[in-house]
Amino acid sequence: YPQIESDIPDEVLEGTLGIDFIPANIRETSFGKKYLSKYPDTSFVELNYAVTGYEMIKYTTRALESCGPNENECIIQSLKNVNNYGSVLGSPGFTERVLQVENKVYSYKDGEWSLAE
């Protein structure tokens, strides 16, 4: 949350909770490293949007692999059942039409974010 940290004083942030599904170490993942090597001036927020967009492309591509052009019913059914598609967020896929991602709760204490206990 670098933008939040620069815009809001520590004393106001103290005790604040934040929830995120993007891994805190996204910069160190293979996706993060590759993306940042190509776009080194990318902000934290831009990287989060990039990884979210890439994730959407990955599972949409997987769904479309088994369908022909304009086979809308096939596409809808395939999107409901996408699993094991090489997620960059660590998602196994969909359950009952909901993408399964791990949400983590962070707490701001003593000038830094850490996983809330």
N, C-alpha and C positions, 0 to 999 in steps of 0.2 A: 504494500500500500504506500509506495513512495510519495505519490501526489498528495495523499491525505496527510502524511507526516510533514510535508513541507508547508501545507496550507493551514494546519490546525496545531496550536501549541500543545506541547506534551501534557501540561496539566489538564487540558480539556480531554485529551485522548485517554489519559490514565483510566484504566478499568473498562475501556470500550471493547466490545466483542466484534469480531468480523468472521464471516462464513465464506468459504471459498471451495470450489471443486477443482481448481487448477492446482496441481502439486506445487508446493512452495519451492521446490528445487527445479522448476521447469527449465531454468537457464542451463542447468547441468545435464539435462536429459539429451539424448541423441537428437531429438527434434530441436530443442532449444539451441544446442551448439551449432547445428547446421544452419538454422534460421539466422542466428546472430552472426555467424561468419559471413553470410550474404548481406545482412542488414545490420551492421554493428551499432548504428545509432538508434535502434529500436528501443522504445520505452517499455517499462514493465506492463503497462496497460495495452500497448500495441501488441506485445508478445502474447498476452492472454487472449486477445481477439484473434490473433493469427492461429494459435493452437486450437481454439474453439472452432474456427472456420475449417481448419485442416481436418479436425475430428469429423465434422459434418460431411466433408468431401469423402473421407475414408468409408464411413458407413453407407453413404448414398451410393458410392461406386459399387460396394459389395452387393447392395440390394439390386442394382441395375444389371449386374452380371448375368442373372438368370432370366431376364425379361427382354423382350424385343421392343422396338420403338412403338410408342403409343399403346402398349399393353398395360393400361392403367390399373386394372385389377391385379395383375401380376406384381406391378411395382408396389402398390399399397400393401399387398400381402407380404412381399419380400422385405419391405421396410419394417414391418412388425416383427420379423423373425431374424433380423441381423444379429449375429453373434461372432465372436472371435475374428474381428476384422483388422487387427493390428492397431488397436487404440493407442493414441499417444497420451491419453488421460488415465489409462489403466482400466477402462470400462470393459466388462465382458459382453456388453450389448444391451438389448432391450428386454424388459419383462413387462408384459401387459402394456405395450406401446410407450413405455417410459425408459429413456436411456439411463442405465445404472452408472452413476458416478459417485465416488466417495467424497462426501462433504466433510470438511474439517472446520472446527471452531477455533479461532485464535483470540488471544487476549492481549491487550496492550498494557504492559506493566514495566515500569522503570526504563522507559524510553525505547522499548522494542516489542515486537510481536512474537508470541510463542504459542504453541498449542495449549489450549485451555484444558485444564485437568478436571 
